[in-house]
Amino acid sequence: AYQEVQRISRQDEVMPRINRMAVLHRALAIGPRMRQSPTGVWEPTIDVVTPAKFHAIRDPLDPSVLAALVFENDYSLAGIAAPDAPRWTIVGWTETMFMTSDGVINESSIVPHDHGRIPWLLLTLDPPDGRLIDEDTGEDLVAAQKAIWFLNVLHLKESKSATKQMITKGDLSTAVRGQPLDTETDSNLPEGTTADVVDRSMDVSIFTAGAEYIADAVGANYGLAPSVRKGHSVDSADARELQRLPLRELRLQQHIPFRQFERELAEVQ
């Protein structure tokens, strides 16, 4: 029966997506639920929500314990909130209560449930002591992205401004006015004047080299060797395995939280 639930919920496709998003965001809220298909048949599915769309509420007596999960209603959670609800409606779950609110909380917005636990899973990777979510890891990726974006802007600007300017010297009082400075049109200068060309461009490779350096440095923080990131060829399969060794070690460290998550997911389902 559980294998059938896995097949219908497409768990083999969802789990690699959870893996990628968890490594990127360091925290996810995963909720298995039942949804009604267009034919009226109820079937299992799995929702995946990033930290931008939920808030993890800590237990006031123990900050490392999850007390509640609160979601923004602009994420599509069919069956949890009305489809015509306002955009800023929130949905909250505790171990015993379910809440929906559009800003006003009253008795009708809080409903008990009998799940015995929060029917959502909070997956976090390496949270600091006394915290539920690691909110700092990954800031180097954000900083690197902004730096590379800025270097690309400078690269485009200097590429556009890379021009050659003609400078004339001498007595130009008798020169013909309004001559076009076009590469396909000849210009006439009076006797005794000279024309020099000044290259006003700069070497834009400094921007690409800076972007490559930043990408290599931040990639090394996550076990990604520069040769692997750039897709360079290797002399042998052993050499490729050595390049991927730091990435493999990080992956092995992630096995522990993912095993615990998969066990809890099976219990909730």
Salt bridges, closest charged atoms under 4 A:
GLU4 OE2 - ARG7 NH2 2.48
GLU13 OE1 - ARG10 NH2 2.70
GLU43 OE2 - ARG35 NE 3.30
ASP47 OD2 - ARG33 NE 2.32
ASP74 OD2 - LYS53 NZ 3.06
ASP74 OD2 - ARG87 NH2 3.56
ASP126 OD2 - ARG26 NH2 3.48
GLU135 OE1 - ARG131 NH2 3.39
ASP136 OD2 - ARG131 NH1 3.70
GLU158 OE2 - LYS157 NZ 3.44
ASP196 OD2 - LYS169 NZ 3.40
GLU212 OE1 - ARG229 NH2 2.65
GLU212 OE1 - LYS230 NZ 3.80
ASP216 OD1 - ARG229 NH2 2.81
ASP216 OD2 - LYS230 NZ 3.48
GLU241 OE1 - ARG248 NH2 2.60
